[in-house]
Amino acid sequence: MPFVNINKHSTSEMVINQIKNEIKSGELRQGDKLPSERKLVEIMGVSRTSIREAIRALSYSGYLKSIQGKGTFVSENAKKYDEISDFLTNSSDYSFTSLLEVRKMLEGELVRLTTLRATEEELKKIYKAFEKMKKADDIREFVREDLNFHLCIANSSHNPLMNTLMRVFGEILHKETNNIIKESTKTRAKTLEITENMIDAIKNRNASEAKNLMIEHIKVLNDRYK
């Protein structure tokens, strides 16, 4: 497999690009298993943390699928996500603020649908994701678990197209990680408070309240960034 060494000044973004390039070129195909984290560390010359962050980001955005005890595999929809992501990224010179504005529209509707459609098992997964947010040891982990919470909401909406769009936004958001971490340091407590109220609204099947709280959840970060 023609992965190459990455110099010490690079980040997980470089790892992401290499894995995506392997998928685009056909070196990695649907269902193929990635080398172990240890092997990727040896090949690319980066830290295990960078490898894990890259795999987590690509799993969020639909390129990879991690199966506990078996490894990480290329998703059947990897190229589809890549095409949509490239189109949105290359056709729009967006700002971080405009990205958050779109999130309010998309995720407000996603949580409304989830409140109406989520199964009891899906509600448990959403709550579990929130618990991981609360227990995050540091702000970088908090931001990762926050994104996972949003993707759990999208998965529970039972709208495959909107879920796909949310996964693409997950990749775009990963590129804004440093901005999000910087502001989330100041907004973590407020975000957790709003999110807990949102979960109560979802459990009570109060769709309009859940939507308003999702918009407020995103607005907290948007207001800090202005």
C-alpha positions in Angstrom: 0.0 0.0 0.0 1.7 3.3 -1.1 1.3 5.4 2.0 4.2 7.8 2.5 6.0 9.3 5.5 4.5 12.5 6.9 6.9 15.1 8.4 6.7 16.1 12.0 5.1 19.5 11.2 2.0 17.9 9.7 -1.3 17.2 11.4 -4.2 14.7 11.4 -5.5 16.6 8.3 -2.5 15.2 6.3 -3.4 11.7 7.5 -7.0 12.3 6.4 -5.9 13.4 3.0 -3.6 10.4 2.5 -6.4 7.9 3.4 -8.9 9.8 1.1 -6.4 9.7 -1.7 -6.0 6.0 -1.4 -9.8 5.6 -1.6 -10.0 8.0 -4.7 -7.2 6.1 -6.5 -8.7 2.7 -5.9 -5.9 1.5 -3.8 -8.4 1.2 -0.9 -11.8 -0.1 -2.1 -15.2 -0.7 -0.5 -14.9 -3.2 2.3 -11.0 -3.1 2.5 -9.5 -3.1 5.9 -7.1 -0.4 6.9 -3.8 -1.3 8.5 -3.7 -1.2 12.3 -3.1 2.1 14.1 0.4 0.8 15.1 1.2 0.0 11.4 -0.1 3.4 10.2 2.0 5.2 12.8 5.1 3.3 11.5 4.3 4.1 7.8 3.4 7.7 8.2 5.7 8.7 11.0 3.0 10.6 13.0 1.7 10.1 16.5 -1.0 7.6 17.4 -3.2 10.5 18.4 -3.1 11.9 14.9 -4.0 8.6 13.4 -6.9 8.1 15.8 -8.2 11.7 15.1 -8.1 11.1 11.4 -9.9 7.7 11.6 -12.5 9.2 13.9 -13.1 12.1 11.5 -13.3 9.9 8.5 -15.7 7.6 10.3 -17.9 10.6 11.3 -18.0 11.7 7.7 -18.9 8.3 6.2 -15.6 7.3 4.6 -14.7 4.6 7.1 -16.5 2.3 9.4 -15.0 1.0 12.6 -16.1 -2.3 14.0 -15.1 -3.1 17.5 -12.8 -6.1 17.7 -12.4 -6.3 13.9 -10.8 -3.1 12.7 -11.6 -0.1 10.4 -13.0 -0.6 6.9 -13.7 1.5 3.9 -17.4 2.4 3.7 -19.5 1.4 0.8 -20.5 5.1 0.3 -17.0 6.5 0.7 -16.7 7.9 -2.8 -20.2 9.3 -2.7 -19.4 11.3 0.4 -16.2 12.5 -1.2 -18.0 13.8 -4.3 -20.5 15.7 -2.2 -17.8 17.1 0.1 -15.6 18.2 -2.9 -18.6 19.9 -4.5 -19.5 21.9 -1.4 -15.9 22.8 -0.5 -14.8 23.8 -4.0 -17.9 25.6 -5.1 -18.3 27.8 -2.1 -16.0 30.3 -0.4 -17.7 30.0 3.0 -16.9 31.6 6.3 -17.1 29.8 9.7 -20.1 32.0 10.5 -22.0 31.0 7.3 -21.3 27.4 8.1 -23.0 27.7 11.5 -25.9 29.5 9.9 -26.5 26.5 7.6 -26.1 24.2 10.5 -29.0 25.9 12.3 -31.3 25.3 9.4 -30.2 21.7 8.7 -29.8 20.5 12.3 -32.9 22.3 13.6 -35.0 20.2 11.1 -32.9 17.0 11.9 -33.7 17.2 15.6 -37.4 18.0 14.9 -37.6 14.8 12.8 -35.6 12.8 15.4 -38.0 13.9 18.1 -40.9 12.5 16.1 -39.3 9.4 14.7 -36.5 8.1 17.0 -36.9 4.6 18.4 -36.3 4.0 22.1 -33.0 2.3 21.2 -32.0 5.4 19.3 -32.9 7.7 22.2 -30.6 5.6 24.4 -27.7 6.2 21.9 -28.4 9.9 21.9 -28.3 10.1 25.7 -25.1 8.0 25.8 -23.5 10.4 23.4 -24.5 13.3 25.7 -23.0 11.5 28.7 -19.7 11.2 26.8 -19.8 14.9 26.2 -20.2 15.6 29.9 -17.4 13.2 30.9 -14.9 14.4 28.3 -11.5 15.0 30.0 -10.4 17.9 27.8 -11.9 20.4 25.4 -10.6 18.6 22.3 -12.4 15.4 23.4 -15.5 17.4 24.3 -15.6 18.9 20.8 -15.3 15.4 19.3 -18.1 14.0 21.5 -20.3 17.0 20.7 -20.0 16.2 17.0 -20.8 12.6 17.7 -23.9 13.8 19.5 -25.0 15.7 16.5 -24.4 12.7 14.2 -26.5 10.6 16.5 -29.3 13.0 16.1 -28.9 12.9 12.3 -28.9 9.1 12.3 -32.1 9.0 14.2 -34.0 11.4 11.9 -34.7 8.5 9.4 -34.0 10.8 6.5 -31.1 9.3 4.6 -30.4 12.4 2.4 -30.3 14.8 5.4 -28.1 12.3 7.3 -25.7 12.2 4.3 -25.5 16.0 4.3 -24.8 16.1 8.0 -21.9 13.6 7.6 -20.4 15.9 4.9 -20.8 18.8 7.3 -19.0 16.7 9.9 -15.9 16.6 7.6 -16.1 20.3 7.0 -16.5 21.0 10.7 -13.4 18.9 11.4 -11.4 21.4 9.3 -12.6 24.1 11.6 -11.6 22.2 14.7 -9.2 24.8 16.0 -11.8 27.5 15.8 -14.4 25.4 17.5 -12.0 24.3 20.3 -11.0 27.9 21.0 -14.6 29.0 21.4 -15.9 25.9 23.1 -13.5 26.4 26.0 -15.6 29.4 26.9 -19.0 27.9 26.0 -18.8 24.3 27.3 -21.0 24.8 30.4 -23.7 26.7 28.5 -23.6 24.1 25.7 -24.1 21.2 28.2 -27.0 23.0 29.8 -28.8 23.6 26.5 -28.1 20.1 25.3 -29.5 18.5 28.5 -32.7 20.5 28.0 -32.8 19.4 24.4 -32.6 15.8 25.3 -35.5 16.3 27.7 -37.5 17.8 24.9 -36.6 14.9 22.6 -37.7 12.3 25.3 -41.0 14.2 25.7 -41.5 14.2 22.0 -41.7 18.0 22.0 -40.4 18.7 18.5 -40.8 22.5 18.4 -38.9 22.9 21.7 -36.2 20.5 20.6 -35.7 22.5 17.4 -35.5 25.8 19.2 -32.9 24.4 21.6 -30.8 23.0 18.8 -30.7 26.4 17.2 -29.8 27.9 20.5 -27.1 25.3 21.0 -25.4 26.3 17.7 -26.1 30.0 18.3 -24.0 29.9 21.5 -20.9 29.1 19.4 -21.9 31.5 16.6 -22.3 34.4 19.0 -18.9 33.7 20.6 -17.2 33.7 17.1 -18.7 37.0 16.0 
